[in-house]
Amino acid sequence: MIPWLQYSTEPFPPIDHALDDPNGLLAAGGDLTSTRLISAYRSGIFPWYSPGEPILWWSPNPRCVVKPDQIHISRSMRKRLKKKDYAVCFDRNFPAVIEACSSPRDDDGGTWITEEMKQSYCDLHNKGIAHSVEVYIDGELVGGLYGLAMGKLFFGESMFSRARDASKIAFIKMVEQLRIWGYALIDCQVSNDHLFSLGAEEISRSEFQNYLTLYLDEETEHSWQFDE
């Protein structure tokens, strides 16, 4: 049995109490207030559930991450990046990015980004914690991603693409910029082949906790704009 969070101030259980099967399921219930979400990410926890389900909280082991200085850019992607027929920016239209990420995928027709989640992450964006990366071609939004920045860690949430390689461009450009700013790690939560192709790796939950301890409260002084 997993704990049920009955009120907004009830703390999360220790993340090493998470289940092995399903991997990382830690608790259910609670809410998606900014206070709750910030507490979750600072503890190595994130929400992930389907519409109609209670809120489910996860901390998988191992954890999928990208170290900024180890991103992999294939030869074909290097050629694509050199074309410069696109523009990449931060935070021009966060609501449009999360809306696009919530659109059903062709393969399953479903989405885990509920209306409540959209509003909650937009609230975090308004507080300067959640950020989007956007790719435009001829002025049209064709790809991007969003996540949370805390200290020198970036917690990626979701990405989308409406043009070939658009989400890869967003991710690569973001990682390169975060490396310049001294970020230590990009959390990708759960692995997949797409992330592995970009240099993602899996680390243990305890190693991920070490990153949280070392870098969550590191000060960063930068505006969310790409360096020219």
N, C-alpha and C positions, 0 to 999 in steps of 0.2 A: 504494500500500500504506500502511496505517496502522500505527503502532507497536503492539506487543503488550506489555503490562505484565506481566512474569513474576513479580515478587516484590513484597511489600507496601510496600517502601520505595523502589521505582523511581519517579522523578519523572515527572510529566506532561510531554509535549513542550510547547513554546510554543503558545499558543492560535492564533497567526496561521498555524500549520501545519495547521489544520483544513481539511478538504476543502470545496470549493464544492458538490460533488454526491456524496453527499447533504450538504446544507448543514450544516456544523458538526461532522461526524464527525471526531473527533480521535484516539482511541485505543480499544483493546479490552483486556479482561483485567483483571488486578488483583483487588481485593476491595472490600467495602463496609464496612470497619472505620470507626469514628468518625474515626480519624486520616486515612484516605484521603478520606473524604467532606468533612471540614473543609478539607483541602488543595484538593480539587476546587473547592468553592464559592468559596474565597478566590482562586482563579485564574480564576474565570469559567467553570467547567466543571460539568456535572451528568451523572448517569447516566440512561440511558433505553434500555431494551431489553425484549424479550419473553421470556416463559418458554421455556427451552430454548436461548436464545441466550447467547453470552458477554456479559459486562458491556460495554456500549458507552458511551463518554464523548463529550460534545458541547459545543461552544461556537459556536452559530450566529451568523451575520452577515447581516442585522441582528438585533438583540436586542429582544424585546418587553418593554416596561417601563411602569409607571405612576408618574408623579410625583405625590406625595400632594396637592399643591395644585391639581392639574389633573384630578382625578377628575370624571367626568361622571355626574350623577344626573338621569335623565329625569323629566318631570313626573309620569308614572304611578308611578315608583318613589318619588318624594317623598311622594305620597299613601299609598303602601303603607307607607313607613317611619313615617308619622304614626299608623298604626293601633295600634301598640304592643301587638299581640296576641302578641308573641314576646319571648323573652329571649335575649340574646347574651352570651357569656362566652368567656374564654380558658382553655384547658388543663383543663377539667373532666374530659374523657375523651378524651385524645389517641388511645389505641389504637382506640376506637370510630370516630373520625373517619378514621384511615388505613384501617381495615377497610372503612368505607363507601365511601371513595374507590377502593378496590381492587375493588369489586363490578363485574362486567361491565356495560357500557353496553348499552342496548337495541339500539343501531344495529349493533354489531359483535360483541357477545358475548365480547369479550376484555378483558384487562387487562395493563398493563405493570408494575403494582405487585406484585412477587413476594413470596413469604413471606420471602425473605432481605431484601428491601428494607424490608418492614414492621418486622422486628426491628431493622434498622440504624437506621431513623429513630426507633423507640421508644427505642433506646439514646441517640440524640442528644437526645431529649426529656428523658430522665432526667438528662442532663448540663446541661439548661437552655438548649439551643441550638435545638432544634426546638419549635415551638409550634402549637397548634390554635386555631381560632376556631369556635365552635359556636353554632348557632341552635336554640332549643327552642320548641316550641308545646305548651302544656298538659303540660309536662314531658317531651315526646318529642323526641329528637334528629332534626331534619328537614333539616338542612343544615350545611355547614361547609367548612373548608379547613385545610391545614397547610403549613408551610414552615419555613425556618431564619432566625433573626435573628442577624446579626453586625454589630457596630458600629451604624451608622445605616442599614443596608440590610436588607431583608427579601426572602428568596428563596422565592417561592411555588412550591409543588410540584403540588398537585392540589386540586380542590374537588368537592363532591357536593351534590345537592339531592333531597329526597324530597317537597318541597312547593313550590308555585309561588313563585319569586323567593327561595327560601331561601339559595341560594349567593350571589346578588347582595347580599342583606342582610348576610351574613357578610363579604363582600369590602368593601362600602362602609363598614360600621362599623369594620372593621379599618383601612382606609386612613385614615379620619377620625381614629382614635386614634393611629395612627403619625405622622400629621401633627402632632398636638398634642405628641407626644414628640420631634419634631424629626427624624424619619427623612427621608432624602433621596430614596429610590427603592425601589420594589417591583419585583423582577425577575419577569417572567411567562414568561420563556424563549422560547416560540414563540407567535406571534400567532394569533388566531382572531376571528371576528365578535363572539362573546360578550365578549371582552376589549376589543375596539375600542369596543363600545357603552358601556363603563364608563370610557372615556377613555384606554385604552392607546395607546401609540405605539411606533414602531420607531426605535431609535438604532443607530449603527454599533458594531461590536465595540470599536473604539478608544475611542469615547466611554464605552462601558460600562466599559472598563478604567480610565478616568479616575475614574469613580465608585468603583470598587474601591480605587484608590489613595487617594482623598480621605476615604472614609467607613468603610472596613472596621475601622479601629482607633480610631474615635471612641468615647469612653466614653458609655454611657447609664445613667442612674440612674432606674429605674422598676420597679415590680412589674407583672406581667402581669395587670392588672385594668383593666377599662374605667372611665374617670372617670365619676362620677355626673353 
